[in-house]
Amino acid sequence: MSDQSPTVVFVHGAFAESASWNGVIERLYAMRITSVAVANPLRSLSGDAAYVRDVIASIDGPVVLVGHSYGGLVISEASANNDKVAALVYVSAFVPEQGDSAFSLSASAPGSTLGEALDPIPLSTGGVEFVIRRSLFHSQFAADAPVQVAGLMGATQRPITEAALRDTVQSDQPGWTNHPSWHVFGSEDRNIPAAVFRAGAERAGSRGTTELTGASHATSVSRPADVASTIATAVRTVAEATITV
């Protein structure tokens, strides 16, 4: 592993986009932590993970990989057998085992209301992609964010294909099995029940778990300081371990 300070690589999930990390990026910048937000294609799990691996390969030095929501599946695949990844941070994100999908994990505990808020859009290439209905976006995705912010997020949301949500993790050693991980999520998430996040953090042997009371699914937007603090802890831990070695 390089003795360089790690670069943080952000991977957004479904119905979000790269700018959803802006508040977190600003806070990390103030801590002199370099980061880059990936434009996750949201077309297929294997394709999305391959794209993120390409981004990781383009960065000089180690990486702390951060995923939100469906992005947890992507970073778990992209970090599998990847020596450039020093640590993982799951932000309101799935922590999958081989054979898991976004659909299967979201149904592994009761409480999600996402299905009722989705509109399917037919694709000319076949299949459908999903968006969150604009009238429901605030309450469903970002209930603790200001209405104007949630409105902008709803207008700029990135659709995800049904295929990506059904795709299963192929690696028999997802990244969390051999990389340290940190976990932060909201207690009032309506997309993915908090019980799913708790189980994932336990599965991964979390180095630090933060449950944000009252926070929605959009934790990177509504609670950027808390998310940045978790990521900074991961970065510092990796950097200190590298120096010690």
matplotlib code that plots the C-alpha trace (Angstrom):
import matplotlib.pyplot as plt

x = [0.0, 1.2, 2.1, 0.0, -3.1, -6.1, -8.4, -12.1, -14.2, -18.0, -20.5, -24.1, -27.1, -30.4, -32.5, -29.5, -26.5, -22.9, -23.9, -25.7, -22.2, -21.5, -22.0, -19.8, -17.1, -17.0, -16.4, -13.7, -12.0, -11.8, -10.1, -7.6, -9.1, -9.2, -12.3, -14.0, -17.7, -18.3, -21.3, -22.7, -24.4, -27.1, -27.6, -26.4, -24.5, -21.6, -21.3, -21.5, -18.9, -16.6, -16.9, -16.0, -13.0, -11.8, -12.1, -10.2, -7.5, -7.1, -6.3, -2.7, -2.5, -5.0, -8.8, -11.5, -14.6, -17.9, -21.3, -24.8, -27.9, -27.5, -24.0, -23.2, -23.7, -21.4, -18.6, -18.8, -18.2, -15.7, -13.5, -13.5, -9.8, -8.9, -5.6, -6.0, -9.1, -8.0, -11.4, -15.1, -17.8, -21.5, -23.8, -27.4, -26.1, -26.6, -23.9, -24.4, -23.3, -22.9, -26.3, -27.9, -29.6, -31.1, -34.5, -33.8, -32.0, -34.6, -37.3, -35.1, -36.8, -40.2, -40.8, -39.8, -42.5, -40.3, -42.3, -45.4, -43.5, -41.9, -42.9, -41.7, -40.4, -40.2, -36.8, -36.5, -33.7, -36.1, -37.0, -37.8, -36.1, -37.6, -37.9, -39.5, -42.7, -41.9, -44.9, -43.6, -39.8, -39.6, -41.4, -40.0, -36.3, -35.4, -38.0, -35.5, -34.1, -35.6, -38.5, -36.5, -33.5, -35.7, -37.4, -34.1, -33.0, -36.3, -35.7, -32.2, -32.6, -30.9, -33.2, -32.1, -33.0, -35.0, -32.2, -29.7, -32.0, -32.4, -28.8, -27.0, -23.6, -21.3, -18.1, -17.8, -15.6, -17.3, -15.0, -16.2, -15.0, -11.3, -11.4, -12.3, -15.7, -17.6, -21.4, -23.7, -27.4, -30.7, -33.2, -36.2, -35.1, -38.2, -36.4, -34.4, -35.4, -32.8, -32.8, -31.2, -28.4, -27.9, -27.7, -25.2, -22.9, -22.9, -22.2, -19.3, -17.7, -18.1, -15.2, -17.7, -21.5, -23.5, -27.3, -28.6, -31.8, -34.6, -32.5, -34.0, -32.4, -30.7, -28.1, -25.4, -27.6, -29.4, -26.6, -23.4, -21.3, -22.1, -21.3, -18.1, -17.0, -17.5, -15.5, -12.7, -12.4, -11.9, -9.3, -7.4, -7.4, -6.1, -3.5, -2.2, -2.1, 0.0, 2.4, 2.8, 3.6]
y = [0.0, 3.5, 5.9, 8.6, 9.9, 8.1, 9.7, 9.4, 8.1, 8.6, 6.4, 7.6, 5.3, 5.2, 8.4, 10.5, 12.0, 13.1, 16.5, 14.7, 14.5, 18.2, 19.0, 16.1, 17.0, 20.6, 19.4, 16.9, 19.6, 21.8, 18.8, 18.6, 15.3, 14.9, 13.3, 12.6, 11.8, 9.2, 9.5, 6.0, 4.8, 2.9, 0.5, -2.9, -3.9, -5.6, -2.6, 0.0, -1.9, -2.1, 1.6, 2.4, 0.0, 2.0, 5.2, 3.7, 2.5, 6.1, 7.5, 7.6, 6.0, 4.2, 4.8, 5.0, 3.9, 5.4, 4.2, 5.3, 3.1, 0.8, 2.2, -0.2, -3.1, -1.3, -0.6, -4.2, -5.6, -2.9, -3.4, -7.2, -8.4, -4.8, -3.9, -0.1, 0.0, 0.7, 1.0, 1.2, 3.5, 2.5, 5.6, 4.4, 1.6, -2.1, -4.5, -7.5, -11.1, -13.2, -13.6, -10.6, -7.9, -4.5, -5.9, -8.9, -6.8, -4.1, -6.8, -8.5, -6.4, -4.7, -1.0, 0.2, 2.3, 2.9, 0.6, 2.7, 5.8, 4.5, 5.2, 2.8, 4.2, 1.9, 1.8, 1.5, -1.1, -3.2, -3.3, -0.3, 2.2, 3.7, 7.2, 8.4, 10.3, 14.0, 14.6, 12.0, 12.6, 14.8, 12.6, 9.4, 10.2, 13.3, 14.0, 15.9, 18.1, 21.5, 21.3, 23.4, 21.1, 18.0, 19.6, 20.2, 16.6, 15.3, 17.2, 16.0, 12.4, 9.7, 6.8, 3.2, 0.2, -2.6, -4.9, -3.1, -3.5, -7.2, -8.0, -10.1, -9.7, -12.2, -12.0, -14.7, -12.2, -8.8, -6.0, -5.8, -9.3, -8.2, -4.4, -2.4, -0.7, 2.1, 2.6, 5.6, 5.7, 7.3, 5.9, 7.1, 5.8, 5.1, 3.6, 0.9, -0.1, 0.8, -2.8, -3.7, -1.3, -2.6, -6.2, -5.2, -3.3, -6.4, -8.7, -6.6, -6.4, -2.6, -0.5, 2.2, 2.4, 5.7, 5.7, 9.2, 9.8, 11.2, 11.1, 10.1, 8.2, 11.3, 11.4, 12.9, 15.9, 16.3, 15.3, 16.0, 16.8, 13.5, 11.6, 13.6, 12.8, 9.0, 9.2, 11.3, 8.7, 6.0, 8.1, 8.9, 5.2, 4.0, 6.8, 6.0, 2.3, 3.0, 5.2, 2.6, -0.1]
z = [0.0, -0.9, 1.9, 0.2, 2.0, 0.6, -1.9, -1.2, -4.1, -3.8, -5.5, -5.4, -5.6, -7.3, -7.7, -6.7, -8.6, -8.0, -6.6, -3.7, -2.1, -2.4, 1.3, 2.3, -0.2, 1.1, 4.7, 3.7, 1.6, 4.8, 6.4, 3.5, 2.3, -1.5, -3.0, -6.3, -7.0, -9.6, -12.0, -11.4, -14.6, -12.8, -15.7, -14.4, -11.3, -13.2, -15.5, -12.8, -10.7, -13.7, -14.3, -10.6, -10.9, -13.8, -11.8, -8.9, -11.3, -12.6, -9.1, -7.8, -4.4, -2.1, -2.1, 0.6, -1.3, -0.2, -1.4, -0.9, -1.1, -4.3, -4.3, -1.5, -3.9, -6.4, -4.0, -2.6, -6.1, -7.2, -4.1, -4.4, -4.7, -5.3, -3.5, -4.2, -1.9, 1.7, 3.3, 2.7, 4.0, 3.7, 3.8, 4.1, 1.8, 1.2, 2.5, 0.2, 0.3, -2.9, -4.5, -2.9, -5.0, -4.1, -4.4, -2.1, 0.5, 0.7, 1.4, 4.1, 6.8, 6.8, 6.4, 2.9, 1.1, -2.0, -4.2, -3.9, -4.9, -8.1, -11.7, -14.4, -17.7, -20.7, -22.5, -26.2, -25.7, -23.6, -20.0, -17.7, -15.5, -12.4, -11.0, -7.8, -8.4, -8.0, -5.8, -3.3, -3.6, -0.5, 1.8, 0.4, -0.1, 1.8, 4.4, 6.7, 3.9, 3.1, 0.6, -1.9, -1.7, -2.0, -5.0, -6.7, -6.0, -7.4, -10.6, -11.0, -9.8, -11.9, -12.9, -12.3, -14.5, -13.1, -14.3, -12.0, -9.0, -9.7, -10.5, -7.9, -6.4, -8.2, -6.0, -3.4, -1.4, -1.6, -0.5, 3.1, 3.7, 3.6, 3.9, 7.1, 6.9, 8.6, 8.4, 8.8, 8.2, 9.3, 11.7, 9.6, 6.2, 4.0, 1.1, 3.0, 6.6, 9.2, 10.3, 6.9, 7.6, 11.2, 9.9, 7.2, 9.6, 11.9, 8.9, 7.9, 11.4, 11.3, 12.7, 13.5, 13.2, 13.5, 13.4, 12.9, 14.8, 12.6, 9.4, 6.0, 3.2, 1.9, 4.7, 2.6, 1.9, 5.2, 7.5, 5.6, 8.7, 10.3, 7.1, 6.6, 10.1, 9.5, 6.3, 7.9, 10.6, 8.0, 6.1, 9.3, 10.4, 7.1, 6.9, 10.4, 9.7, 6.6, 8.5, 11.2, 8.7]

ax = plt.figure().add_subplot(projection="3d")
ax.plot(x, y, z, "-o")
ax.set_aspect("equal")
plt.show()
